[in-house]
Amino acid sequence: MDLKRLDKLIALNCNVSRKDARKLIKDGAVTVNSRLAVRAEELIDTDADEVSVNGYTFTAKDHIYIMLNKPQGVISATRDPAKPTVVDLIPDNLKRRSIFPAGRLDRDTTGLLIITDDGAFAHRIMSPTHHVFKTYQAVLEFPVDENDIRKLESGITLGDGTKCLPAKVKSFTVDGLPAAEIKIREGKYHQVKRMFFALGNKVLQLKRIQIGSLKLDPELQPGECRELTAEELELVFTDENQD
């Protein structure tokens, strides 16, 4: 059993301050398991109790994990004064004050991005020492041949001398255009684009389709999101193609 203060959980789940959370309780807007809550310091079982605020009901869990299908033109940040961010796309019923993207996708890269407020979870995804592979589909200017694949899978060196960890690569076509599926466990700046550039190739479109064994939900349109299930979270840290 994990117990947390009621005002803290309301602040987390409803994207309000602790002061506003206490006012909601005082105003009679909060119930716990259908019972009117009257104390901000009441301890809530995050595994079992159900909290409702002005009719919005949530399970009092510590953290939230959201799958987003990131569209083009949106930056992987929590806030920006001039550009739309991935956090701006999250609907109010899923927003928390401290959510952020677990890793980043370039502004013109689309696809699977996880939004969370769990720092340890995000670090585990992003750190190459945890071997969490991210899978991308890249539409290319030229086809990749066996020599290209061999270089990528042995660990290609970028133009600035940066050595990449070995990738996993498959060649295919998309609507008649040359393409490749590439799996990497790093997140260097523009890494996939730079890897193909080092081969004399150019990435025309890039989409992340998988993290570990978690695949992007095909039902999610660009800009749409939903909360991940406990079973899906476990998939993040497994690889269906482990050697």
Beta strands, then each sheet from edge to edge (+ up, - down):
strand 1: 3-5
strand 2: 30-32
strand 3: 35-36
strand 4: 43-45
strand 5: 50-53
strand 6: 56-59
strand 7: 65-70
strand 8: 100-101
strand 9: 110-116
strand 10: 134-140
strand 11: 168-174
strand 12: 177-184
strand 13: 203-211
strand 14: 214-215
strand 15: 225-227
sheet 1: 1+ 4-
sheet 2: 3+ 2- 5+ 6-
sheet 3: 8+ 9- 7+ 15-
sheet 4: 8+ 9- 13- 10+ 12- 11+
sheet 5: 8+ 9- 13- 14+
end
